[in-house]
Amino acid sequence: MAELFPSYLMIQGINQGGQNITGKIRLVIHMEDMESNTLFHIIDAKTIYNMLLGRPWIHENAPMF
């Protein structure tokens, strides 16, 4: 928690409910030969996944896959 930067965004889910972001953090992701410096918005929620990589991230890194 000490490494998070403040964020005042709200995420709207599929159920149309809003959730405030706990904070944001920039991390380096390593996937095989690819390395990417990525900004993550952190939420406090039970999910079936650990992270979501949105379309801008996928399109930016698609040539590397």
N, C-alpha and C positions, 0 to 999 in steps of 0.2 A: 504493500500500500504506500510505503514511503517513496517509491520510485514513480508513482503515478503523477501526471500533471492534471490540473483541474480542467474540467470540461463542463459546459453548460448546455450541451445538446440533449435532446430527448429523442428516443427511438420509438417509432410506432410499429407495433407488432401486427401480425395477421389478424388478431382479434380486435384491432383498432385501439387497444389499450396503450397508453404511453408509459415509457420507463426512462427515468433519468440515468444518464451515464455516470458511473462511479468515478471515472477518470480516463486518461489516455496515456499510452506508452509507445515509444518507438523501439522496435526490436529487429534484429537481423535474423532472417529466416534462411536456413540452409536446406535445399532440396536437391539431392544428388549433386550435380555440378553447378547449380544455380544458387546465388546469394542475393537476397533482396532486403533492403532496409524498409520496413513496413510500419505504418502507424496503426495501432489497434485502439479501439474504443472499448472500454471495459464496462460490463454490466453485471449486476448481481442477480443471476437467474439460473434455474435448473434447465439445462438443455441437453440434447442428445449429441452435441458436437462441442469441440473445444474452441474452434474459431471459424469464422466465415470469411472467405476471401471473395470480395465483390468483383463485378465485371471489370471495372477499371484496372484492378490488380491483375486479373487473368489476362486481359488484352495486352497490358504492358509487358507481361512475362511470357506470353504464349510462344514466341519464337524459341524460347529456351526449353520447352517441353518436348 
